[in-house]
Amino acid sequence: MNRLATHWLSVQQPSASNMKPIKVSSANHSNIQRELDRVNGRATNSVMSSSQVSIHAAKAESSLLELVGLKKYACGAKITAHSGQPVARSYDYRRVATRIKLERRSSGWWITDISRITLNTYQAGETAIFLTPVQDQLAISLLRARYCISKPAISRETSTPPSESSAGLS
């Protein structure tokens, strides 16, 4: 997220920054929803539900495996996701939403933070992925393995250096 966007993104209370990480799984559905309800308070529009958290985790897994290839390289990646759709102008350019932070561990995705935030136009629904330096290098190498660089054809006119007579030196 760029500096300007960060300036407009203000975190409001309550936040679950001191929360114990929760594994994203169907068994923890009620625990996740309880924590979301605590953070969101009475807000019901444009906030995240536990089923949406599961969807974000599944999309994050797919995106991450596309970047790093194998699950054994996935540990350590992080995702930040905002709830909702882009903010309509009728909302005076601001709206309350939920931001979750997920971390990929060996056993799957874990929620490490849930915050209630205020979004401006076009910030809702954003998702950002954060890779470790090793994952970054792996993603670059996998990308480069998918393409070849062609050398431009060299024509005779461009391959020979200009002669002194053609440069007007006689």
N, C-alpha and C positions, 0 to 999 in steps of 0.2 A: 504494500500500500504506500502511495507516495506521501510526502510530508504534508501537502495541502489537505489530502483526504484525512490524514490522521488528526490534523488540527480540528476538523469539523466533527470528528467522532469523539463524543464525550461519554465516559463511563458513568453510570448512575448507580446508586445503591438500590437494593442490596446486590451484593456480588458473592459468588461462591469461591472466591480466590483461595480460601483456606480449606476448601473441600477435600475430602479424601477421594482419590481417583476411583472412578466407577467403570468397570468393564462394560462395553456396549454389547449386550446380549439379550436375548428374549427373557432369560431368567432375571435380569436386573431391570426389566421394563418399568416396574413400579417404583424402584429406587431412583431411576433417572427422572421419571415424571415428578416424583416428590421434590427432588432438587430443583427441577425446572419451575415448578409451581412456587417454591419458596423464593426463587430469584425474580420471577416474573410478577409476583404479587397478584393484583386483580386484573392485570392486562390479559386480554384474550385474543386480540387481533394482532397479527404480524409477530407473534412470538412462536418459539419452537416447541414442538411436542416430542415425546420420547420416540414415536415412530419416525419422525423426521430426523432425529439424531441417528437412528439406525440406517436410514436412507443415506445420510451424509457419510456415515462410516463405510457403507458398501461402495458408494461412488469414490470415496478416497482410496479404498483398497484397489479398485479397478484402475484408477489413475496412477497410483503408485506402482503397481505391477507393470503397467505400460511403460513407466519410466525406468525402473530398475530391473525388470525381468523376472526375478525369482523372489519368493517370500522370504528366503533367508537373508536377503539384503534390505528388507523393508523396515526392520527395527530402527527406531530413532526418528522417523519422519513425523512431522506434525502438520495438522490441518487447523485452520481457523475458518469458521463459517458463520455467516449472518443469516438470520431468518427473514422470511418475507420476500416480496417482490419490490421492484423499484418504487420509490415514494412518489405519489401523485402530487401535483402542485397544490391541490386543494388542502393538503395537510400542512400548508405553510412551510413546505420543504423539510419538515422534521417528523420523525415518528419513533416510537419506542419499539425496540426489537430485542432479540436475544442473540448473543454471540457465544459460541461454544469453541473450546479448544480441545482437539483430540490428539492423542499421541499413539503411534504404532509401537506396540511391544510384541514380544515373542508370542504371546497368547492371543493377540488381536488388538483392536482399537479400544482405547480407554479415554474417558472424558476427564480432563485435568482441570478445566475451568469453565464456569458458566457465568456470564455477565449480562446485565440488562444495560442496553446502550441506546443512544439516540442517533438515528440515521438521518442523513440528508438525501436529497434527490439522487437516485441511481446507486446508492450504496447497499441497498437491501439485496439479499441473495448472493452476496459476494462469497467466494471461497478462495482461500490462498493455501498453497502447499509449501512446506518448508522442508528441505532435504538436508541431510548431513553432508559434509564435504566429500566423503567417500561415495555417497549416493549420487551426488552431483557429477563426480567423475565417471561413475558407472553409467549414468543416464547419457552423458555426452558421448561416451564410447559406443553405447548401444545405438544412439542416433547416427553417429558417423558410420557405423557398420551397415546402415540401411541405404546408403547412397554412394555413388562414385563421382569423382570430379573429372569432367572431360577437359582435355586440353584443346584450346582453340586451334583451328587449322591455320597454318602459317602460309601466306601466299608469297610468291617469289618477290613481288614488289616491296612488301614490307619486311622481308627477311634480309635483304641486302642493304648495306649501309650506303648512304648517298655519296656519290663521287664528287670530287672537287669541281668538275666541270658542270655538274648539275646544280651546284650551289652558287654558281656565278663567280667562281674564283678562277681566273685564267691568267 
